[in-house]
Amino acid sequence: MTTTFAAKVAQKSGRSLEDVRAVLSDRHIVDAPTPAVSRQLRLKVLKFSGEKHVHHTVEPFSFEWAPEQQGVNVIASEGNFVGKSSILQTMLWAVRGDPKALTATVQGWIKHVLAEFQAGDRHVRVEFDVDDGVPRGAIEFLGADGAALHSTPFLTADMFKSHMNSVMLDALGLEPIATSREVASLEKTVMYADGWAAYTGAFLFDSDSSALIGEHVGNDLAQRLLQVFLGIPWATTLFQARAAKRVTEALVQSRKRRLGQLGDRSVEDLQARLAEIERQILDGSAQQTALAQLEAARKRYEELSESASMLKASATVLNAEVVAGTEEMNNKKRALLEIEEERAASRFFGRLSPTCCPRCTRAFDRRRIENEKTSGDCSVCLTHLDQEVQVDYDALKEGMAKEVSKLEKLLGSVTTKAQEVGTEFDQTRRDLEAAAMEVSRLAASGTAQEEQKLRLEAARIEGMLEAVSKLVQSDNGEEADLLVLDAAVDVAKELVEEAAEAVLERSGDLICSLVQRLGMGDVEKVVLKRNGSVEVHKGGSISFFTRLSPGERLRVRIATVMALLQAAQQFGAGRHPGFLIIDSPAKEEMADANVEEMLEALAELSRSVQIQLFVAFKGTERALKHFPEDHCLLAREGELLW
């Protein structure tokens, strides 16, 4: 009796079968031992129209093409910039629901697009107008007579992409590829799925593509695409289990981190501290000590404040006395100087005998000079001179000098006192500031504030306990479920590895044969690995995919897709829809001879492999050499494709 997947997981995890089934169902992990059979995708009609804006002129254009649905469809021209890549990119826009590398210029020119294709057993028409880069239209399912059976309209680019995702995955029987990613803004890991746009990355081969299958290396999408397209049994189950495990692990780790924020204290420790705080608040003992300290600090502050006021008043009075004394002493010193100057002037001018007027220099009458000698009247101003009155300048000088000396002593005493009072005031002011800070500190930590601190601590502890309670309530047993998910990943991985061995070996042999036919005749063996890497054995050495030349990588990629399609036809495995686009293979540093060899091989392979392949390159004669004219869309010298 075959053991089911759920039973294997139950055995490995030690959980009951019922628990395992519940966990797998809750995480949307399904048993997928046998992948669905591939369904074909074929483009039937492509139309687009609009207006070119070139050198300030407007030129309307219209393009219509009904490519062959089996084999190679060629788009060739004699020159560049005639519209080859834009046709492929517009085709891809309609198929994907989202433009990949269509230039902004061409996207601005296009006003209307219509594409019809066969997806599995469904005939689908996509038609939309483009207004300011925004597609607005509908996706329709057509009946055998071409009439629309069902229509899904869209008004934005996001709606278009979303609707195409749903329509195409369902029509081609493909599942979203489950994975997970971290969302830094939410600090969590979430499940998501790569949808139709990711699958279409395996349809286009151009100079921007770098992975074996898909668009880019550096993530696990390439290996997931490869495993789906190879049709490896249990691959879908493995992807789902692995994504669910990552999300659950992140949730458990997040809960542990939040619980770790409690520090080393247990819930019991927090509850005990909360009870102690409540007791201290009711007792009030902490407040009494703080109150006494605050009262003493306030008293000292008041005493210092009174002393500072008194010292400030004394300093003001003394400073005023110093200013007044300094002014009076300066006046006395000026008076003493004036006595000295008057005495000197008297001596000087007393000895003079003027003979003319000091103003106009007119000579005096001799009788004036004689009269001064007899009458005593001044010959200059005619004022009577009292010969007996003499000023005692020495006595005046001595008296004034004594007054100055007395003032200097008094002023020195007052100045010293003022300096002492000023120094004492400055120290008292500093003490007052320190006392004020002490009062502020005690007021913030004592009395009612002390109780407030206790209440804040209590509130923090209550918040932590509430957070713990919510975490406990939100714990839906993820940690226990993680055991089931670990086991599910291990079991699915074992099943995939067991099933993949034969598939990968068979696919490697097919790829080896195909790359030889595509011009790599020296290849001896190809080893395809489940992680999307490939080893190419040639010339006695091993080359990895990323170390091959661009032209060799292109041929290995084409051979890989061809091998997927051959495997689907020969063994009923593989899910690639057989739709492939190759844009300008000569860009991949391939010599003309290699391009010719590859085109010849593609023409031959397309007759035995169910594929609709589009390839664009330069050279109309080269196209007609290898492919029928009805498979070719040509732009000869001087012509444009649209």
Buried (B, 14 or more C-beta within 10 A) or exposed (E): EEEBBBBBBBBBBEBEEEBBBBBBEEBEBEEBEEBEEBBBBBBBBBBBBBEBEEEEEEEEBEBEBEBBEBBBBBBBBBEEEBBBBBBBBBBBBBBBBBBBBBEEEBBBBBBBBBBBBBBBEBBBBBBBEBEEEEBBBBBBBBEEEEEEEEEBEBEEBEBBBBBBBBBBBEBBBBBBBBBBEEEEEEEEBEBBBBBBBBBBBBBBBBBEBBBBBBBEBEBBBBBBBBBBBBBBBBBBBBBBBBBBBBBBBBBBEBBEEEBEEBEEEEBEEBEEBBEEBEEBBEEEEBBEEBBEBBBEBBEBBEBBBEBBEEBBEBBEEBBEBBEEBBEBBEEBBEBBEEBBEEBEEEEEEEEEEBEEEEEEEEEBEEEBEEBBEEEEBBBBEEEEBEEEEEEEBEEBBEEBBEBBEEBBEBBEEBBEBBBEBBEBBEEBBEBBEEBBEBBEEBBEBBBEBBBEBBEEEBEEBEEBBEBBEEBEEEEEEBBBBBBBBBBBBBBBBBBBBEBBEEBBEBBBBBBBBBBBBBBBEEBEEBBBBBEBBBBBBBEEEEBEBEEBEEBBBBBBBBBBBBBBBBBBBEBEBBBBBBBBBBBBBBEBBBEEEBBBBBBBBBBEBBEEBBBBBBBBBBBBEBBBEBBEEEBBBBBEEEEEBB
